[in-house]
């Protein structure tokens, strides 16, 4: 590689910074792997915890209403999102806001083109009016 400039273990002409697409069989990250700040957004739910929200970002935070969830109650809500397709994987977690540890279970139960559905279960024997911060991230699959 006579035109390449060594930059450690790789060469500058193989630098992927600023690349729109990286095609590789295996990608390793030394520190971080994720999305830029511009891919992140926030949305606040209105109504109750079953109310749909819309956020057209690849990653972000959904803030739920403080509507009460009865003991052992289950709720599902749709997240409308133009960035998600049926082949993608959506990761969710409760980042903050839960009064009690182990009070809730959260999961994505369906992923379609343009939306995904989150199930939220109050698995405790207490009613809570928590305003939860739910983080999500979409892992895209090329179609």
C-alpha positions as YAML, in Angstrom:
chain: A
units: angstrom
residues:
- id: 1
  name: UNK
  ca: [0.00, 0.00, 0.00]
- id: 2
  name: UNK
  ca: [2.33, 2.68, -1.21]
- id: 3
  name: UNK
  ca: [-0.23, 5.51, -0.81]
- id: 4
  name: UNK
  ca: [-1.35, 4.54, 2.68]
- id: 5
  name: UNK
  ca: [-0.28, 6.39, 5.80]
- id: 6
  name: UNK
  ca: [0.21, 4.21, 8.86]
- id: 7
  name: UNK
  ca: [-1.87, 5.34, 11.89]
- id: 8
  name: UNK
  ca: [-1.13, 2.50, 14.29]
- id: 9
  name: UNK
  ca: [-2.72, -0.85, 13.50]
- id: 10
  name: UNK
  ca: [-4.64, 0.40, 10.46]
- id: 11
  name: UNK
  ca: [-4.12, 2.71, 7.53]
- id: 12
  name: UNK
  ca: [-5.69, 6.10, 6.90]
- id: 13
  name: UNK
  ca: [-7.34, 4.93, 3.66]
- id: 14
  name: UNK
  ca: [-9.20, 2.35, 5.77]
- id: 15
  name: UNK
  ca: [-10.43, 4.97, 8.23]
- id: 16
  name: UNK
  ca: [-14.22, 4.70, 8.67]
- id: 17
  name: UNK
  ca: [-14.80, 8.07, 10.35]
- id: 18
  name: UNK
  ca: [-17.39, 9.92, 8.31]
- id: 19
  name: UNK
  ca: [-18.33, 6.83, 6.32]
- id: 20
  name: UNK
  ca: [-22.04, 6.44, 5.54]
- id: 21
  name: UNK
  ca: [-21.80, 2.66, 5.48]
- id: 22
  name: UNK
  ca: [-19.32, 0.22, 6.95]
- id: 23
  name: UNK
  ca: [-19.34, -3.27, 5.48]
- id: 24
  name: UNK
  ca: [-17.51, -5.89, 7.51]
- id: 25
  name: UNK
  ca: [-17.98, -9.39, 8.82]
- id: 26
  name: UNK
  ca: [-16.97, -8.42, 12.35]
- id: 27
  name: UNK
  ca: [-16.79, -4.99, 14.01]
- id: 28
  name: UNK
  ca: [-15.03, -4.57, 17.35]
- id: 29
  name: UNK
  ca: [-15.27, -1.48, 19.51]
- id: 30
  name: UNK
  ca: [-12.57, -0.61, 22.02]
- id: 31
  name: UNK
  ca: [-14.72, 1.83, 24.01]
- id: 32
  name: UNK
  ca: [-18.07, 2.83, 22.52]
- id: 33
  name: UNK
  ca: [-20.41, 1.65, 19.82]
- id: 34
  name: UNK
  ca: [-23.54, 3.65, 19.24]
- id: 35
  name: UNK
  ca: [-25.21, 6.62, 17.61]
- id: 36
  name: UNK
  ca: [-24.28, 10.29, 17.33]
- id: 37
  name: UNK
  ca: [-26.16, 12.90, 19.40]
- id: 38
  name: UNK
  ca: [-28.26, 13.81, 16.35]
- id: 39
  name: UNK
  ca: [-29.78, 10.30, 16.38]
- id: 40
  name: UNK
  ca: [-31.12, 10.85, 19.93]
- id: 41
  name: UNK
  ca: [-34.49, 12.36, 20.85]
- id: 42
  name: UNK
  ca: [-37.02, 12.59, 23.66]
- id: 43
  name: UNK
  ca: [-40.79, 12.38, 23.89]
- id: 44
  name: UNK
  ca: [-43.24, 12.69, 26.79]
- id: 45
  name: UNK
  ca: [-46.34, 10.54, 26.94]
- id: 46
  name: UNK
  ca: [-49.69, 12.22, 27.59]
- id: 47
  name: UNK
  ca: [-52.95, 10.70, 28.77]
- id: 48
  name: UNK
  ca: [-52.14, 7.40, 30.44]
- id: 49
  name: UNK
  ca: [-49.47, 4.73, 30.25]
- id: 50
  name: UNK
  ca: [-51.30, 3.03, 27.36]
- id: 51
  name: UNK
  ca: [-51.14, 6.18, 25.19]
- id: 52
  name: UNK
  ca: [-49.08, 5.98, 22.01]
- id: 53
  name: UNK
  ca: [-46.09, 8.25, 21.46]
- id: 54
  name: UNK
  ca: [-44.26, 9.37, 18.33]
- id: 55
  name: UNK
  ca: [-40.50, 9.80, 18.17]
- id: 56
  name: UNK
  ca: [-38.68, 9.55, 14.84]
- id: 57
  name: UNK
  ca: [-35.16, 8.98, 16.16]
- id: 58
  name: UNK
  ca: [-32.94, 5.90, 16.25]
- id: 59
  name: UNK
  ca: [-32.37, 6.22, 19.99]
- id: 60
  name: UNK
  ca: [-33.95, 8.20, 22.77]
- id: 61
  name: UNK
  ca: [-35.90, 8.51, 25.98]
- id: 62
  name: UNK
  ca: [-39.63, 8.12, 26.46]
- id: 63
  name: UNK
  ca: [-41.00, 9.77, 29.60]
- id: 64
  name: UNK
  ca: [-44.24, 8.10, 30.68]
- id: 65
  name: UNK
  ca: [-47.20, 9.78, 32.35]
- id: 66
  name: UNK
  ca: [-47.55, 9.51, 36.10]
- id: 67
  name: UNK
  ca: [-50.87, 7.66, 35.69]
- id: 68
  name: UNK
  ca: [-51.28, 5.00, 38.34]
- id: 69
  name: UNK
  ca: [-50.55, 1.36, 37.62]
- id: 70
  name: UNK
  ca: [-52.42, -0.99, 39.91]
- id: 71
  name: UNK
  ca: [-50.69, -3.96, 41.54]
- id: 72
  name: UNK
  ca: [-49.84, -6.62, 38.94]
- id: 73
  name: UNK
  ca: [-51.20, -4.40, 36.13]
- id: 74
  name: UNK
  ca: [-49.95, -4.74, 32.57]
- id: 75
  name: UNK
  ca: [-50.02, -2.08, 29.88]
- id: 76
  name: UNK
  ca: [-48.86, -1.89, 26.27]
- id: 77
  name: UNK
  ca: [-48.21, 1.24, 24.25]
- id: 78
  name: UNK
  ca: [-47.17, 1.88, 20.67]
- id: 79
  name: UNK
  ca: [-44.09, 3.91, 19.78]
- id: 80
  name: UNK
  ca: [-44.58, 5.34, 16.28]
- id: 81
  name: UNK
  ca: [-41.14, 5.72, 14.75]
- id: 82
  name: UNK
  ca: [-40.28, 6.22, 11.07]
- id: 83
  name: UNK
  ca: [-36.74, 4.94, 11.70]
- id: 84
  name: UNK
  ca: [-37.73, 1.36, 12.60]
- id: 85
  name: UNK
  ca: [-38.45, -1.52, 10.24]
- id: 86
  name: UNK
  ca: [-39.86, -4.99, 10.87]
- id: 87
  name: UNK
  ca: [-36.37, -6.53, 10.60]
- id: 88
  name: UNK
  ca: [-34.84, -4.33, 13.32]
- id: 89
  name: UNK
  ca: [-34.20, -5.14, 16.98]
- id: 90
  name: UNK
  ca: [-35.32, -2.60, 19.56]
- id: 91
  name: UNK
  ca: [-33.66, -2.52, 22.98]
- id: 92
  name: UNK
  ca: [-35.45, -0.88, 25.94]
- id: 93
  name: UNK
  ca: [-34.68, -0.32, 29.60]
- id: 94
  name: UNK
  ca: [-36.04, 1.73, 32.48]
- id: 95
  name: UNK
  ca: [-33.40, 4.38, 33.10]
- id: 96
  name: UNK
  ca: [-35.02, 6.07, 36.11]
- id: 97
  name: UNK
  ca: [-38.23, 6.97, 37.88]
- id: 98
  name: UNK
  ca: [-39.20, 3.66, 39.46]
- id: 99
  name: UNK
  ca: [-40.10, 4.06, 43.13]
- id: 100
  name: UNK
  ca: [-39.20, 0.49, 43.99]
- id: 101
  name: UNK
  ca: [-36.49, -1.79, 42.68]
- id: 102
  name: UNK
  ca: [-37.90, -4.77, 40.78]
- id: 103
  name: UNK
  ca: [-41.39, -3.19, 40.56]
- id: 104
  name: UNK
  ca: [-41.54, -3.25, 36.75]
- id: 105
  name: UNK
  ca: [-40.73, -5.49, 33.84]
- id: 106
  name: UNK
  ca: [-40.35, -3.95, 30.38]
- id: 107
  name: UNK
  ca: [-40.08, -5.55, 26.96]
- id: 108
  name: UNK
  ca: [-40.58, -4.87, 23.29]
- id: 109
  name: UNK
  ca: [-43.24, -7.28, 22.03]
- id: 110
  name: UNK
  ca: [-43.74, -6.29, 18.38]
- id: 111
  name: UNK
  ca: [-41.66, -4.48, 15.76]
- id: 112
  name: UNK
  ca: [-43.19, -3.42, 12.46]
- id: 113
  name: UNK
  ca: [-42.34, -0.95, 9.72]
- id: 114
  name: UNK
  ca: [-42.82, 2.41, 11.42]
- id: 115
  name: UNK
  ca: [-43.66, 1.30, 14.97]
- id: 116
  name: UNK
  ca: [-42.83, -0.92, 17.92]
- id: 117
  name: UNK
  ca: [-44.85, -1.87, 20.99]
- id: 118
  name: UNK
  ca: [-43.60, -1.78, 24.56]
- id: 119
  name: UNK
  ca: [-45.15, -3.88, 27.34]
- id: 120
  name: UNK
  ca: [-44.82, -2.48, 30.85]
- id: 121
  name: UNK
  ca: [-45.80, -4.67, 33.80]
- id: 122
  name: UNK
  ca: [-46.11, -3.63, 37.43]
- id: 123
  name: UNK
  ca: [-45.00, -6.91, 39.00]
- id: 124
  name: UNK
  ca: [-45.31, -5.65, 42.56]
- id: 125
  name: UNK
  ca: [-48.21, -5.88, 45.00]
- id: 126
  name: UNK
  ca: [-48.37, -2.07, 45.25]
- id: 127
  name: UNK
  ca: [-49.95, 0.62, 43.08]
- id: 128
  name: UNK
  ca: [-47.46, 3.20, 41.73]
- id: 129
  name: UNK
  ca: [-47.78, 6.58, 40.02]
- id: 130
  name: UNK
  ca: [-44.21, 6.65, 38.75]
- id: 131
  name: UNK
  ca: [-43.05, 8.80, 35.85]
- id: 132
  name: UNK
  ca: [-40.64, 6.41, 34.17]
- id: 133
  name: UNK
  ca: [-37.78, 7.32, 31.84]
- id: 134
  name: UNK
  ca: [-37.50, 4.55, 29.26]
- id: 135
  name: UNK
  ca: [-34.40, 4.47, 27.05]
- id: 136
  name: UNK
  ca: [-34.58, 2.79, 23.66]
- id: 137
  name: UNK
  ca: [-32.19, 2.06, 20.83]
- id: 138
  name: UNK
  ca: [-32.82, 0.54, 17.42]
- id: 139
  name: UNK
  ca: [-30.36, -1.94, 15.93]
- id: 140
  name: UNK
  ca: [-30.91, -1.75, 12.20]
- id: 141
  name: UNK
  ca: [-30.85, -4.63, 9.76]
- id: 142
  name: UNK
  ca: [-30.15, -3.77, 6.14]
- id: 143
  name: UNK
  ca: [-33.08, -4.70, 3.96]
...
